[in-house]
Amino acid sequence: MRRRPNSRQTTPSKPSAFQSPMFNFTTIAILGGVLVLGIGIGIAFSSTTTLTSSNVASREFIDLKAPNPEICVQYGASAMVMDARLFVTLNPFNVYVSQPSMRPGCVLRQNNWAILEQKKLITSEQVRDCKNRLNTFGFTGNLDNEKPDIRCVYQNEAAQNLFLNQPGAVAPQQETERF
């Protein structure tokens, strides 16, 4: 006897494209939301700067701490000034370096030296000597309240930002502003 297939038996149905057990619309929406939230949190953490004396992480922090910040930013550039001493012995030949001290400073553009002359902080002879060597003036200390330390400084054209000029770096070499 031949059996007829039971019409009551059901065959397993294939899942439709809209109800895939691995990736349905709800799962994709949740994953997309997590991705966007993660990117937002990452941007928030990376863009916040802790402005403490132990963390000098931004140009804005250095600009704020510069002596006479309004003069420095408008007529020159804020700077980090490092003072250190080098000791060289010849017999035996050795080089010793003292612990550097860091403090805020400012470098003025050559066409803005009149600010220092008007305040009678530099003489015409100092201006002439510095100009003859194609240098400019840098200072530490407030120009109004205390006796600032003003020096004729040389812009080293050979100094390069080695963070930007590494092999394989994609950024073009940046031009520096001549002070």
C-alpha positions as a printed NumPy array, in Angstrom:
array([[  0.   ,   0.   ,   0.   ],
       [  1.083,   3.236,  -0.89 ],
       [  0.893,   5.991,   1.623],
       [ -0.223,   9.357,   0.748],
       [  1.56 ,  12.236,   2.244],
       [ -0.314,  13.682,   5.109],
       [ -1.571,  17.061,   4.172],
       [ -1.582,  18.071,   7.78 ],
       [  2.189,  17.871,   8.069],
       [  3.86 ,  21.226,   7.694],
       [  7.145,  21.836,   6.059],
       [  9.513,  24.283,   7.694],
       [  9.118,  27.663,   6.083],
       [ 12.075,  29.684,   4.905],
       [ 12.652,  32.931,   6.787],
       [ 11.936,  35.949,   4.674],
       [ 14.595,  38.571,   3.901],
       [ 12.947,  41.007,   6.307],
       [ 13.05 ,  38.639,   9.258],
       [ 16.621,  37.344,   9.099],
       [ 17.556,  36.08 ,  12.555],
       [ 21.08 ,  37.576,  12.317],
       [ 20.389,  41.131,  11.173],
       [ 16.947,  42.556,  11.487],
       [ 16.15 ,  46.264,  11.402],
       [ 16.068,  46.556,  15.191],
       [ 19.571,  45.102,  15.566],
       [ 20.969,  47.354,  12.845],
       [ 19.351,  50.422,  14.459],
       [ 20.792,  49.559,  17.876],
       [ 24.283,  48.97 ,  16.45 ],
       [ 24.1  ,  52.255,  14.515],
       [ 23.041,  54.12 ,  17.66 ],
       [ 25.915,  52.607,  19.645],
       [ 28.361,  53.586,  16.885],
       [ 27.141,  57.195,  16.796],
       [ 27.168,  57.406,  20.607],
       [ 30.703,  55.994,  20.725],
       [ 31.967,  58.48 ,  18.162],
       [ 30.333,  61.34 ,  20.078],
       [ 31.885,  60.265,  23.384],
       [ 35.291,  59.864,  21.726],
       [ 35.147,  63.36 ,  20.27 ],
       [ 34.074,  64.785,  23.636],
       [ 36.999,  63.134,  25.442],
       [ 39.592,  64.077,  22.842],
       [ 38.532,  67.713,  22.539],
       [ 38.53 ,  68.532,  26.246],
       [ 41.782,  69.918,  27.562],
       [ 42.779,  69.886,  31.187],
       [ 44.403,  73.257,  31.773],
       [ 46.77 ,  72.527,  34.624],
       [ 50.404,  73.379,  35.106],
       [ 51.314,  69.733,  34.613],
       [ 49.477,  69.482,  31.269],
       [ 50.341,  72.08 ,  28.648],
       [ 48.379,  70.592,  25.79 ],
       [ 47.206,  73.465,  23.652],
       [ 48.252,  76.695,  22.012],
       [ 45.36 ,  78.466,  23.76 ],
       [ 46.798,  77.56 ,  27.175],
       [ 50.202,  78.964,  26.189],
       [ 48.564,  82.125,  24.781],
       [ 46.678,  82.707,  28.049],
       [ 49.793,  82.276,  30.213],
       [ 52.045,  84.523,  28.098],
       [ 53.187,  87.791,  29.649],
       [ 50.943,  90.576,  28.363],
       [ 48.828,  88.112,  26.341],
       [ 46.956,  90.819,  24.41 ],
       [ 50.231,  92.369,  23.174],
       [ 51.846,  89.007,  22.563],
       [ 49.071,  87.561,  20.419],
       [ 48.466,  90.784,  18.475],
       [ 52.088,  91.796,  17.84 ],
       [ 53.989,  88.522,  17.998],
       [ 53.61 ,  84.974,  19.258],
       [ 53.429,  83.394,  22.684],
       [ 56.262,  81.037,  23.499],
       [ 57.588,  78.564,  26.017],
       [ 60.944,  79.818,  27.278],
       [ 63.412,  77.219,  28.485],
       [ 66.485,  78.248,  30.446],
       [ 69.215,  75.663,  30.917],
       [ 72.971,  75.742,  31.361],
       [ 75.479,  73.596,  29.547],
       [ 78.824,  72.74 ,  31.145],
       [ 81.572,  71.353,  28.929],
       [ 84.745,  69.85 ,  30.344],
       [ 87.712,  69.264,  28.06 ],
       [ 89.828,  66.783,  30.012],
       [ 87.987,  64.399,  30.006],
       [ 85.54 ,  65.639,  27.416],
       [ 82.012,  65.61 ,  28.841],
       [ 78.875,  67.67 ,  28.482],
       [ 76.605,  68.335,  31.458],
       [ 73.152,  69.908,  31.309],
       [ 71.408,  71.585,  34.234],
       [ 67.745,  71.032,  35.009],
       [ 65.813,  73.355,  32.636],
       [ 63.283,  75.847,  33.926],
       [ 60.224,  76.552,  31.813],
       [ 58.243,  79.785,  31.844],
       [ 55.877,  81.666,  29.549],
       [ 57.29 ,  84.192,  27.137],
       [ 56.624,  86.166,  23.988],
       [ 58.446,  86.822,  20.709],
       [ 57.645,  90.1  ,  18.918],
       [ 57.662,  90.631,  15.17 ],
       [ 60.367,  93.016,  13.969],
       [ 57.881,  95.689,  12.907],
       [ 56.432,  95.857,  16.452],
       [ 59.543,  96.729,  18.439],
       [ 58.198, 100.263,  18.958],
       [ 56.094,  98.879,  21.807],
       [ 59.269,  98.114,  23.757],
       [ 60.87 , 101.442,  22.792],
       [ 57.789, 103.456,  23.876],
       [ 57.907, 101.812,  27.301],
       [ 61.652, 102.605,  27.435],
       [ 62.502,  98.945,  27.933],
       [ 65.093,  98.841,  25.115],
       [ 67.447, 101.467,  23.759],
       [ 67.972, 102.553,  20.162],
       [ 71.42 , 100.944,  20.328],
       [ 69.879,  97.577,  21.272],
       [ 67.391,  97.926,  18.411],
       [ 70.176,  98.691,  15.938],
       [ 72.326,  95.753,  17.133],
       [ 69.425,  93.32 ,  17.001],
       [ 68.266,  94.552,  13.58 ],
       [ 71.807,  94.281,  12.139],
       [ 71.862,  90.599,  13.047],
       [ 68.38 ,  90.086,  11.516],
       [ 67.036,  88.978,  14.87 ],
       [ 64.02 ,  89.972,  16.922],
       [ 63.147,  90.517,  20.57 ],
       [ 61.689,  87.989,  22.961],
       [ 60.738,  88.594,  26.566],
       [ 59.52 ,  86.995,  29.761],
       [ 57.8  ,  88.842,  32.582],
       [ 55.086,  91.477,  32.463],
       [ 56.031,  94.627,  30.556],
       [ 54.044,  96.89 ,  32.901],
       [ 54.507,  95.621,  36.458],
       [ 57.921,  94.075,  36.794],
       [ 61.285,  94.308,  35.121],
       [ 60.907,  91.967,  32.142],
       [ 63.805,  89.94 ,  30.81 ],
       [ 64.131,  91.135,  27.189],
       [ 66.616,  89.489,  24.837],
       [ 67.525,  89.728,  21.188],
       [ 66.682,  86.251,  19.897],
       [ 67.553,  84.521,  16.649],
       [ 64.953,  82.606,  14.642],
       [ 66.514,  79.288,  13.746],
       [ 65.387,  78.506,  10.195],
       [ 66.91 ,  75.022,  10.426],
       [ 64.637,  74.046,  13.317],
       [ 61.856,  71.811,  12.061],
       [ 58.889,  70.198,  13.716],
       [ 59.956,  66.578,  13.496],
       [ 56.483,  65.442,  14.525],
       [ 55.215,  66.65 ,  11.132],
       [ 58.194,  65.649,   8.977],
       [ 58.351,  61.928,   9.719],
       [ 58.742,  59.5  ,   6.82 ],
       [ 55.307,  58.542,   5.57 ],
       [ 53.605,  61.617,   7.025],
       [ 50.857,  62.872,   4.759],
       [ 50.867,  66.53 ,   5.816],
       [ 52.897,  68.933,   3.641],
       [ 55.74 ,  70.867,   5.22 ],
       [ 54.379,  73.993,   6.845],
       [ 55.914,  77.388,   6.247],
       [ 56.93 ,  79.419,   9.269],
       [ 56.188,  83.086,   9.72 ],
       [ 59.321,  85.193,   9.623],
       [ 59.553,  87.384,  12.706]])
